[in-house]
Amino acid sequence: MVERNINWGAVGGKNYNDEKICRMVNSVGSPTVLINRKVSYKEIVPFRLHCFDGMNVSSQTRLVQKEIDTTNVIEYVNKCLERVNKTLNSKALREMGYVVGETLINAEEHSSLNYRYMIGYFEECNDDSKHYGVFNLVIMNFGQSIYEKFKYPIDEVKLNTECLSRMQELSDAFTKKRWFRTAEFTEETLWTLYSLQQGVTSVPNQERGNGTIQFIESFFKLKGNKDVDDVSRMYILSGNSIIEFDGTYRLSDLKDDNGVPRGIISFNSSGSLLDKPDTRYVRSVNQYFPGTAIFIRILLNEDDIRNENKYN
């Protein structure tokens, strides 16, 4: 009875005049998901919505699905790179497969609702004799934010108390320095930033905590150069916090108290998490997102890489 009253032909929106938006909606948007209406464009490489429901499934099923989805992402990346005459060497493929897999695991572990989603979109362009493409990918979940996962853990979920203790110590230090005085930068924002660092995970007795930050670095390598441009951006949105990456601040290896090298990105000139990050890149936002989303947009120029040996 309900379906009879739905105008399925109206799915996909209306009153937009931008051709790029039209191509995106018709290639990966709601019409492709809800009514299986797909339009092919020669300049578009779609990565249509992938949804995984982790409720009531075994750990083996999760592992198998993670491997399938990782393979799908890598194949999508390769298809996009081929459009601008780029390739990944075997080492880069292994590295990207690892970090994509880690990120998918993170998305599952941090989702209190046990769902994760992926969707992507690549558009090839030829403007003024320049050949390039814009690569887009989103991985997201719904549920608790990163901050809420540590600050307000669900009763039956065990928490990594060692990481929580470090976060609280960092909060105390920032409070003494009065760095939480404005709404622009809060404890939530600080903890969200800290959670990205190598070795930090909400899961107790785990040696992982490598996924998200290596994931970001890996995709920035696709550019083939370290120049900051007006297109390439990555965002992590969780709760009321957003962290923006444009290549200005990069991952660095520092030794922890035990002398073990750790990947750190502090978003400041000192390279220390004990100093306040640049609030242009790490900040609080008014709009609340119920979960965590990673948005990736990378400019791929054909001139950046001519052969696979240059991507190491």
Buried (B, 14 or more C-beta within 10 A) or exposed (E): EEEEEEEEEEBBEEEEEEEEEBBBBBBBBBBBBEEEBBBEBEEBBBBBBBEBEBEEEEEEEBEEBBEEBBEBBBEBBBEBBEBBEBBBBEEBBEBBBBBBBBBBBBBBBBBBBBBBBBBBBBBBBEEEEEBBBBBBBBBBBBBBBBBBBBBEBEEEEEBBEEBBEBBBEBBEEBEEEEBBEEEEBBBBBBBBBBBBBBBBBBBEEEEBBBBBBBBBBBBBBBBBEEEEEEEBBBBBBBBBBBBBBBBEBEBEEBEEEEEEEBBBBBBBEEEEBEBBBBBEBBBBBEEEBBBBBBBBBBBBBBEBBEEBEEBE
